[in-house]
Amino acid sequence: MARAYALTGDVLRAGRAVLDAERTAHSEVHHRPAVRKLVTVVWRSADAPAGIVQLATTLGVA
C-alpha cells in the first residue's frame, strides 16, 4: 500500500503505511531494498510523518 500511495503522490499516507508495516513486520521492512528506496522518497518530502526520519536513519538512507 505504501508504494501505491507514493505513486499517487500521497507521501504522508505512504510514510504512515511504511511505519505501520515496520510495527507488524519489522524484518521485512529492514531487509527489503524496495522499502529502503521508498523510505528515501518519503523522508525527503516535507509531508513525511515524524517517525520516518528515525526509520530512515536506522536504515542508513538518511
C-alpha positions as CSV (number, residue, x, y, z in Angstrom):
1,M,0.0,0.0,0.0
2,A,2.8,2.4,0.8
3,R,4.2,2.2,-2.7
4,A,0.7,2.8,-4.2
5,Y,0.3,5.9,-2.0
6,A,3.7,7.2,-3.0
7,L,3.0,6.6,-6.7
8,T,-0.2,8.7,-6.4
9,G,1.7,11.5,-4.6
10,D,0.3,10.9,-1.1
11,V,3.6,10.8,0.7
12,L,2.0,11.2,4.2
13,R,-0.1,8.1,3.8
14,A,2.9,6.3,2.2
15,G,5.0,7.1,5.2
16,R,2.3,6.0,7.7
17,A,1.9,2.7,5.8
18,V,5.7,2.0,6.0
19,L,5.7,2.8,9.7
20,D,2.7,0.5,10.2
21,A,4.4,-2.2,8.3
22,E,7.5,-1.8,10.4
23,R,5.5,-2.4,13.5
24,T,3.9,-5.5,12.0
25,A,6.8,-7.0,10.0
26,H,10.0,-5.4,11.3
27,S,12.4,-7.6,9.5
28,E,10.6,-7.3,6.2
29,V,10.9,-3.5,6.3
30,H,14.5,-3.6,7.4
31,H,15.7,-6.1,4.8
32,R,13.9,-5.2,1.6
33,P,15.8,-2.9,-0.9
34,A,12.5,-1.6,-2.3
35,V,11.4,-0.4,1.2
36,R,14.7,1.5,1.5
37,K,14.0,3.3,-1.8
38,L,10.5,4.1,-0.7
39,V,11.7,5.4,2.7
40,T,14.2,7.6,0.9
41,V,11.5,9.2,-1.2
42,V,9.2,9.7,1.7
43,W,11.9,11.0,4.0
44,R,12.8,13.7,1.5
45,S,9.3,15.0,1.4
46,A,8.1,17.9,3.5
47,D,4.9,15.9,4.2
48,A,6.8,12.9,5.8
49,P,5.4,11.7,9.1
50,A,7.6,12.2,12.1
51,G,8.7,8.6,12.6
52,I,10.0,8.3,9.1
53,V,13.2,10.3,9.9
54,Q,14.1,7.9,12.6
55,L,13.4,4.9,10.3
56,A,15.5,6.5,7.5
57,T,18.4,6.9,9.9
58,T,18.1,3.3,11.2
59,L,18.0,2.0,7.6
60,G,21.0,4.2,6.7
61,V,19.2,6.1,3.9
62,A,19.2,9.5,5.7
